[in-house]
Amino acid sequence: MQIKNFTAAKALIHWDGKILLLRESSQYHDGAQTGKYDVPGGRLNPGEDLLEGLKREVLEESGLDLLSAEHFFVDDVVVEKPDEIWHISRNYFSCAAVSGEVILSKDHDVFLWIDAKKYREVPIIENLAQVFEAYLKKFNPPGED
């Protein structure tokens, strides 16, 4: 079985005190998390700059243009496909957008703006819990609201 390595860039976009989540649609060809929520972003093209790839993915999935992006977390995952294995290294960024007007791609069917502290109330993909915890630790220190 062939192993493929990918780099991904993912955005925790904040707007009006909330974070954007997108629900994966059953129409998403490479999807494995139908009905669950994720943050915008995805795999980079070979040779693509990390920030340029982040901006492209966010625009494709949400219609949003980014104003800023601050890297804060990295993780990786191994995904078994029928004929290959994907090893994906994911880079997470705290981002600000030009607006909060979301236009979804066909890969997603619903979007939500949530309070980052309430991420447990939404059916998110499994790995996002550690991402939200890292986000809250860095950007919302104890005692601050």
C-alpha positions, 0 to 999 in steps of 0.5 A: 500500500502506498503512503502519501505525505501531505501538509495542510493549513487550517484556520480558526477564523475569529469574527465578532468574538466567535470562531467559524466551523463548517459541517462536512457535506456528503458531497465531499469526495475526499471526506471521512467526517460527514456531518461533523464540524471542522475549521476551514482549510485543507491540503496544500498543493505540492510546492505551495507556500503555507500561508498562500495555501491557507488563504486559498483553502479558506477562500475556496471553502468559506468565501472569506479573505484573510487579514491576518494569520498567526500560527499556534499549533501543529498535529498530524494524522494518518488516514487509511484510504482503500488503496493508500495511506495518507499522513497529513501534517496540519498547521493551525492558525488564528486568523482574522477575516475581512468580513463574516459573510460566509459562502460555502463550497459544495464540500460543506453544507452548514456553517456556525460561528461559535464561542471557542469556549463552547466547542464541546457543544458542537459535533466537531471532528475528533482532533479539534478538541486539542486544537481548541484547547491550545487556542484557548490557552494561547489566546484566552488566558485564565481570568480573561474574557 
